[in-house]
C-alpha cells in the first residue's frame, strides 16, 4: 500500500493524515432478535443503559406498528456515554436504511483526539474519494463525528467529545442537546458552556436517563459486590470477514491509518491484525471463506466483537456464569487471535461471537510484536487456575473509576 507523501500538523506532530485513531469508541449491532439481544447484552454481559431513543415518531404510524421494537438502545461499561448500541434490524429497514447483505454492524466508531481532527479528517477522507455517509454531531452522546463507508458497507465513524457519565449515573438532559447535521464550523463552544447555559434556562440537570439494575448484587468481585462475577473494562477488537482483502486493507490502512501488526496464514487463509496505537490489534481482517471452515453463522461479515474483563480470574468466572445461563461458549484456533492468550467466544442471540478476554499484547517503541516462540503456551482445553505474569500484563490502558 502506497504511503501518503503529504504531512499534516496534528497537535504539533507531522502525520500522514490530519487525524489519528486512538481506540475503539463504540460499536452497533442490528438484531433480528431484539428482546433476547437486550437480555444478553444488558442483563448477562452487564452493559448499562444510558439512553433509550424511540424512533417510532420518525415513521408513519402504520409502519411503526409493524416493528418489534422501535427503540435505539445506548449502553456503556464505563464513563463514555455509550460503548455498545443496538436496535432492531427491522427498524433500519422500515426507515429506509438498507444495509448490504451480511452487514449487521451499524457502525464501528473510532476516537480521535480533537474536534479539529474530525472536521479536517472529513475533508481529507472526501479528497481520497471515500464515501462520506454523514457528518455533524449526534445526540444522545453529543460527540462530533464523520462517517465513512468501507468497501462492503460498514459505516466507520471518527469522533471526538463523547459525553461522560459521572457518579450519579445520569446522561445529559435532552434540553441541552445541541446536534449538528453537517460538519461543525470551528471553533465550537465547550460542553462546560452548554451546561452553564442550560442551568441558566432552568433545565433540570437530574432529568437524564439512569440505568436500573435488575439482578441482585450477589458476587464478591475482587472486593466489590456486583450483579455478575466479572466487569467489562474495555471493548474491541473487532473481527471482520471480508470478500476482498486488498480493498479492505486499502480502506483501513491507507484510508483510516491502521498499521499492520502481524500477518498469519491459517489453513491457507491469510489473516491481518491491525492496530491504532499500542494494543496488538484493534481490528482483525479474515477472508470471508474462513467462516464456513470455522462453522460460523453466514448471516454476517462480523466474526466477533470483543469485551475485555478486568483479570484472568474474572474471565474464568465470566465463562462459567454465561454457561450457567445457557449461553453457548466456543473456542477458535489460537492462531487466529495472536497477541492474546486465554480467550473464549460467547454466542449472542443472532449468532455473532462476543470475544471474552483479559489480556492484549502491547506494542512498544519499535513497533514490533512479541515473537511467537516467546508467547505464552496456551492450551484452550486446559485453563490453569492462575497464570504467571507477562511483562506487559498490566501495560494497556487502566480502567479508571468504580466498576459500577
C-alpha positions as CSV (number, residue, x, y, z in Angstrom):
1,X,0.0,0.0,0.0
2,X,1.3,3.4,-1.0
3,X,2.1,5.9,1.8
4,X,0.8,9.4,1.7
5,X,3.5,11.9,0.7
6,X,1.9,15.0,2.2
7,X,2.2,15.6,6.0
8,X,-0.3,17.3,8.4
9,X,0.3,19.1,11.6
10,X,-1.8,17.2,14.2
11,X,-1.2,18.9,17.6
12,X,2.3,19.8,16.6
13,X,3.3,16.4,15.2
14,X,3.5,15.7,11.4
15,X,1.3,12.8,10.4
16,X,0.2,11.3,7.1
17,X,-3.4,12.2,7.8
18,X,-5.0,15.2,9.6
19,X,-6.3,12.7,12.3
20,X,-5.0,9.8,14.4
21,X,-7.2,7.0,15.6
22,X,-6.8,6.3,19.3
23,X,-9.1,3.4,20.2
24,X,-12.4,1.9,19.5
25,X,-15.1,4.1,20.9
26,X,-18.4,2.3,20.3
27,X,-20.0,-0.4,18.2
28,X,-23.5,-1.0,16.9
29,X,-25.3,-4.3,16.1
30,X,-28.6,-4.6,14.3
31,X,-30.5,-7.5,15.7
32,X,-33.1,-9.9,14.4
33,X,-34.0,-11.0,18.0
34,X,-34.1,-7.7,19.8
35,X,-35.7,-8.8,23.1
36,X,-33.2,-11.7,23.5
37,X,-30.4,-9.3,22.5
38,X,-31.4,-6.9,25.2
39,X,-31.3,-9.7,27.8
40,X,-27.9,-11.0,26.6
41,X,-26.0,-7.7,26.5
42,X,-27.7,-5.8,29.4
43,X,-28.7,-8.5,31.9
44,X,-25.9,-11.1,31.2
45,X,-22.9,-9.1,30.0
46,X,-23.7,-6.1,32.2
47,X,-23.7,-3.2,29.8
48,X,-25.6,-0.3,31.5
49,X,-28.3,1.6,29.5
50,X,-27.7,5.3,29.2
51,X,-30.5,6.3,26.9
52,X,-33.4,4.7,25.0
53,X,-34.5,6.7,22.0
54,X,-37.8,5.8,20.5
55,X,-37.6,6.2,16.7
56,X,-41.3,5.5,16.2
57,X,-42.2,9.2,15.9
58,X,-40.0,9.4,12.8
59,X,-42.1,6.9,11.0
60,X,-45.7,6.7,9.8
61,X,-47.9,5.1,12.4
62,X,-48.7,2.2,10.2
63,X,-45.0,1.5,9.6
64,X,-44.1,1.8,13.3
65,X,-46.8,-0.7,14.3
66,X,-45.1,-3.4,12.2
67,X,-41.8,-3.2,14.0
68,X,-41.0,-5.4,17.0
69,X,-39.2,-2.6,18.9
70,X,-38.7,1.0,17.7
71,X,-36.1,1.9,20.3
72,X,-32.4,2.6,19.8
73,X,-30.6,1.4,22.9
74,X,-27.3,3.1,24.1
75,X,-25.2,1.4,26.7
76,X,-21.9,1.7,28.5
77,X,-19.4,-0.2,30.5
78,X,-17.5,2.9,31.9
79,X,-17.6,6.7,31.7
80,X,-18.3,7.1,27.9
81,X,-22.0,7.7,27.3
82,X,-22.1,4.7,25.0
83,X,-19.8,1.9,24.1
84,X,-22.4,-0.5,22.7
85,X,-25.6,0.4,20.7
86,X,-28.2,-2.0,19.4
87,X,-31.5,-1.8,17.6
88,X,-33.9,-4.0,15.7
89,X,-32.8,-4.7,12.1
90,X,-36.5,-4.3,11.2
91,X,-36.4,-0.7,12.2
92,X,-33.5,0.1,9.9
93,X,-35.4,-1.4,7.0
94,X,-38.5,0.4,7.9
95,X,-36.6,3.8,8.0
96,X,-35.2,3.1,4.5
97,X,-31.7,2.4,5.8
98,X,-31.0,-0.7,3.8
99,X,-27.6,-2.2,4.5
100,X,-25.9,-4.5,2.1
101,X,-26.2,-8.3,2.6
102,X,-24.2,-9.6,5.6
103,X,-23.7,-6.1,7.1
104,X,-25.2,-6.4,10.6
105,X,-22.8,-3.9,12.1
106,X,-24.5,-0.5,12.1
107,X,-21.3,1.4,12.9
108,X,-17.7,1.0,14.1
109,X,-16.6,4.1,15.9
110,X,-13.0,5.2,16.4
111,X,-12.0,8.0,18.8
112,X,-9.6,10.8,17.6
113,X,-8.0,13.4,19.8
114,X,-9.8,16.7,18.9
115,X,-12.7,18.3,17.1
116,X,-10.2,19.7,14.5
117,X,-9.2,16.2,13.6
118,X,-12.8,15.2,12.9
119,X,-13.5,18.3,10.7
120,X,-10.3,18.2,8.8
121,X,-10.5,14.4,8.7
122,X,-13.8,14.6,6.8
123,X,-12.3,17.0,4.2
124,X,-9.3,14.7,3.8
125,X,-11.4,11.5,3.5
126,X,-13.5,13.1,0.9
127,X,-10.4,14.0,-1.1
128,X,-9.4,10.3,-1.1
129,X,-12.7,9.6,-2.9
130,X,-14.1,7.8,0.1
131,X,-17.9,7.7,0.6
132,X,-18.9,10.1,3.4
133,X,-22.4,9.0,4.7
134,X,-23.0,11.7,7.3
135,X,-21.2,14.3,9.5
136,X,-22.1,16.5,12.4
137,X,-23.0,15.9,16.0
138,X,-25.3,13.1,17.1
139,X,-27.4,13.0,20.2
140,X,-27.5,11.4,22.7
141,X,-23.8,11.2,23.4
142,X,-23.0,14.7,22.0
143,X,-19.9,13.5,20.1
144,X,-18.9,15.3,16.9
145,X,-18.2,12.9,14.0
146,X,-18.0,12.0,10.4
147,X,-18.9,8.6,8.9
148,X,-17.2,6.9,6.0
149,X,-18.3,3.6,4.5
150,X,-15.8,0.7,4.0
151,X,-15.9,-1.2,0.6
152,X,-18.5,-3.6,2.0
153,X,-20.9,-1.1,3.6
154,X,-19.7,-1.0,7.2
155,X,-20.0,2.6,8.5
156,X,-16.8,3.7,10.2
157,X,-17.0,6.8,12.4
158,X,-14.3,9.1,13.6
159,X,-15.4,11.0,16.6
160,X,-14.4,13.5,19.3
161,X,-16.1,14.7,22.5
162,X,-18.1,11.7,23.9
163,X,-20.3,12.7,26.8
164,X,-19.1,11.3,30.1
165,X,-21.4,9.7,32.7
166,X,-20.4,10.7,36.2
167,X,-21.0,9.5,39.8
168,X,-24.8,9.9,39.5
169,X,-25.1,7.6,36.5
170,X,-27.3,10.0,34.6
171,X,-27.0,11.1,31.0
172,X,-27.2,14.6,29.8
173,X,-30.8,16.1,29.7
174,X,-32.3,16.3,26.3
175,X,-33.0,20.0,26.8
176,X,-29.3,20.8,26.5
177,X,-28.5,18.6,23.5
178,X,-27.0,20.7,20.6
179,X,-27.0,18.5,17.5
180,X,-25.4,19.3,14.1
181,X,-26.4,17.7,10.7
182,X,-23.2,18.7,9.0
183,X,-19.6,19.3,9.8
184,X,-19.4,21.8,12.7
185,X,-17.8,25.2,12.0
186,X,-14.7,25.8,14.1
187,X,-14.3,26.8,16.8
188,X,-17.2,25.5,18.9
189,X,-18.1,26.4,22.5
190,X,-17.0,23.7,25.1
191,X,-19.5,21.5,26.8
192,X,-19.0,23.5,30.0
193,X,-20.7,26.5,28.4
194,X,-23.5,24.3,27.1
195,X,-24.2,23.1,30.6
196,X,-24.0,26.6,32.1
197,X,-26.5,28.0,29.5
198,X,-28.8,25.1,30.3
199,X,-28.6,25.8,34.0
200,X,-29.4,29.5,33.4
201,X,-32.5,28.4,31.4
202,X,-33.6,26.3,34.4
203,X,-33.1,22.9,32.9
204,X,-33.4,20.1,35.4
205,X,-29.9,18.6,35.4
206,X,-31.2,15.4,37.1
207,X,-33.7,14.6,34.4
208,X,-31.3,12.5,32.3
209,X,-31.7,8.7,32.0
210,X,-30.3,6.4,34.7
211,X,-29.8,2.7,34.4
212,X,-31.9,0.4,36.6
213,X,-30.1,-2.9,37.5
214,X,-32.4,-5.9,37.7
215,X,-30.0,-8.6,39.1
216,X,-29.1,-8.9,42.8
217,X,-25.6,-7.8,43.9
218,X,-24.6,-11.3,45.0
219,X,-21.0,-11.6,43.7
220,X,-17.8,-10.6,45.6
221,X,-15.7,-9.4,42.6
222,X,-12.3,-8.6,43.9
223,X,-13.7,-6.8,46.9
224,X,-16.7,-5.2,45.2
225,X,-20.3,-6.5,45.3
226,X,-21.6,-6.8,41.8
227,X,-24.5,-8.5,40.0
228,X,-22.1,-10.6,37.9
229,X,-18.8,-12.2,38.7
230,X,-16.9,-10.0,36.3
231,X,-16.6,-6.5,35.0
232,X,-16.2,-5.4,31.3
233,X,-13.4,-2.8,31.3
234,X,-12.8,-2.3,27.5
235,X,-14.4,-3.2,24.1
236,X,-12.7,-4.4,21.0
237,X,-11.1,-5.8,19.0
238,X,-13.5,-6.0,16.1
239,X,-13.1,-9.0,13.7
240,X,-14.4,-8.8,10.2
241,X,-14.5,-11.5,7.4
242,X,-14.2,-9.7,4.1
243,X,-14.8,-10.7,0.5
244,X,-11.9,-8.7,-0.9
245,X,-8.8,-8.4,1.3
246,X,-7.0,-6.0,-0.9
247,X,-9.9,-3.5,-0.8
248,X,-10.2,-4.0,3.0
249,X,-6.5,-3.3,3.7
250,X,-6.6,-0.2,1.4
251,X,-9.5,1.3,3.2
252,X,-8.4,0.5,6.8
253,X,-4.7,1.1,6.4
254,X,-4.3,3.7,3.6
255,X,-7.6,5.4,4.5
256,X,-8.1,5.2,8.2
257,X,-4.4,4.8,9.1
258,X,-4.3,1.4,10.8
259,X,-0.9,-0.3,10.9
260,X,-0.4,-4.0,10.2
261,X,1.0,-5.6,13.4
262,X,1.0,-9.2,12.2
263,X,0.0,-11.5,9.4
264,X,-1.0,-15.1,9.9
265,X,-1.7,-17.9,7.5
266,X,-4.1,-20.5,8.8
267,X,-5.3,-23.4,6.6
268,X,-4.4,-21.4,3.5
269,X,-6.2,-18.2,4.7
270,X,-4.2,-15.0,5.0
271,X,-5.3,-13.0,8.0
272,X,-4.3,-9.5,9.1
273,X,-4.2,-7.9,12.5
274,X,-4.3,-4.1,12.6
275,X,-3.6,-1.6,15.4
276,X,-4.3,2.1,16.0
277,X,-1.9,2.6,18.9
278,X,-0.3,0.2,21.4
279,X,-2.7,-2.8,21.6
280,X,-1.5,-5.7,19.3
281,X,-4.7,-5.2,17.3
282,X,-7.9,-3.2,17.4
283,X,-9.2,-4.7,14.1
284,X,-8.7,-8.1,12.5
285,X,-9.4,-9.0,8.9
286,X,-10.1,-12.5,7.7
287,X,-11.0,-13.9,4.2
288,X,-14.8,-14.4,4.0
289,X,-14.3,-18.1,3.2
290,X,-12.8,-18.8,6.7
291,X,-16.3,-18.5,8.2
292,X,-17.6,-21.8,6.8
293,X,-14.5,-23.6,7.8
294,X,-14.9,-22.4,11.4
295,X,-18.6,-23.2,11.4
296,X,-19.7,-19.6,11.9
297,X,-23.0,-18.1,11.1
298,X,-23.1,-17.0,7.5
299,X,-25.5,-14.1,8.1
300,X,-22.8,-11.5,8.9
301,X,-19.4,-10.4,7.9
302,X,-18.7,-9.8,11.6
303,X,-16.8,-12.7,13.1
304,X,-16.7,-11.2,16.6
305,X,-16.9,-8.1,18.9
306,X,-14.5,-8.1,21.8
307,X,-15.3,-7.5,25.5
308,X,-12.3,-7.3,27.9
309,X,-12.8,-8.2,31.5
310,X,-10.6,-7.0,34.3
311,X,-8.5,-10.0,35.0
312,X,-7.9,-13.7,34.4
313,X,-10.0,-14.8,37.4
314,X,-12.9,-12.8,36.2
315,X,-12.5,-14.2,32.7
316,X,-12.9,-17.8,34.1
317,X,-15.8,-16.7,36.2
318,X,-17.5,-15.0,33.3
319,X,-17.4,-18.1,31.1
320,X,-18.8,-20.2,34.0
321,X,-21.5,-17.6,34.6
322,X,-22.6,-17.4,31.0
323,X,-22.6,-21.2,30.5
324,X,-24.7,-21.4,33.7
325,X,-27.2,-19.1,32.0
326,X,-27.4,-21.3,28.9
327,X,-25.1,-19.3,26.7
328,X,-23.1,-21.3,24.1
329,X,-19.3,-20.8,24.5
330,X,-17.0,-21.5,21.6
331,X,-13.2,-21.6,21.2
332,X,-11.4,-20.7,18.0
333,X,-7.9,-21.8,17.0
334,X,-5.4,-19.8,18.9
335,X,-3.5,-18.9,15.7
336,X,-6.5,-16.7,14.8
337,X,-6.0,-14.4,17.8
338,X,-2.3,-13.6,18.0
339,X,-1.3,-11.2,20.8
340,X,-3.9,-12.7,23.1
341,X,-3.7,-15.9,25.1
342,X,-6.7,-17.3,27.0
343,X,-9.9,-16.3,25.3
344,X,-13.4,-17.6,24.6
345,X,-16.3,-16.6,22.5
346,X,-19.9,-16.3,23.7
347,X,-22.6,-16.8,21.0
348,X,-25.2,-14.0,21.1
349,X,-28.9,-14.5,20.1
350,X,-28.2,-13.6,16.5
351,X,-25.2,-15.9,16.1
352,X,-22.5,-13.2,16.5
353,X,-19.5,-14.1,18.6
354,X,-18.6,-12.0,21.6
355,X,-14.9,-12.5,22.4
356,X,-14.1,-12.6,26.2
357,X,-10.5,-12.0,27.2
358,X,-8.4,-10.2,29.8
359,X,-5.0,-9.6,28.1
360,X,-3.8,-8.0,24.9
361,X,-0.1,-7.8,24.0
362,X,1.3,-4.3,23.9
363,X,3.4,-2.9,21.0
364,X,6.3,-0.7,22.1
365,X,8.5,2.0,20.6
366,X,10.0,-0.3,17.9
367,X,6.5,-1.2,16.5
368,X,7.2,-5.0,16.7
369,X,5.0,-7.7,18.2
370,X,6.4,-10.3,20.5
371,X,8.0,-13.3,18.5
372,X,5.6,-16.3,18.5
373,X,8.1,-18.5,20.3
374,X,8.2,-16.0,23.3
375,X,4.4,-16.0,23.8
376,X,2.6,-18.0,26.5
377,X,1.9,-21.6,25.5
378,X,-1.9,-21.8,25.6
379,X,-4.0,-24.9,25.8
380,X,-7.6,-23.8,25.4
381,X,-8.8,-27.2,26.6
382,X,-6.9,-26.8,29.9
383,X,-7.2,-23.5,31.6
384,X,-4.9,-23.3,34.7
385,X,-6.1,-21.8,38.0
386,X,-3.6,-19.0,37.8
387,X,-1.1,-17.6,35.3
388,X,2.5,-16.3,35.6
389,X,2.6,-12.6,34.9
390,X,3.5,-11.4,31.4
391,X,5.8,-8.4,31.1
392,X,3.0,-6.3,29.6
393,X,0.2,-7.9,31.5
394,X,-0.8,-4.5,33.0
395,X,0.6,-2.4,30.2
396,X,-2.5,-1.3,28.5
397,X,-4.9,1.5,29.5
398,X,-6.2,1.1,33.1
399,X,-9.9,1.2,33.8
400,X,-10.5,4.3,35.9
401,X,-13.3,4.8,38.4
402,X,-15.6,2.5,40.3
403,X,-16.7,-0.7,38.4
404,X,-20.4,0.2,38.8
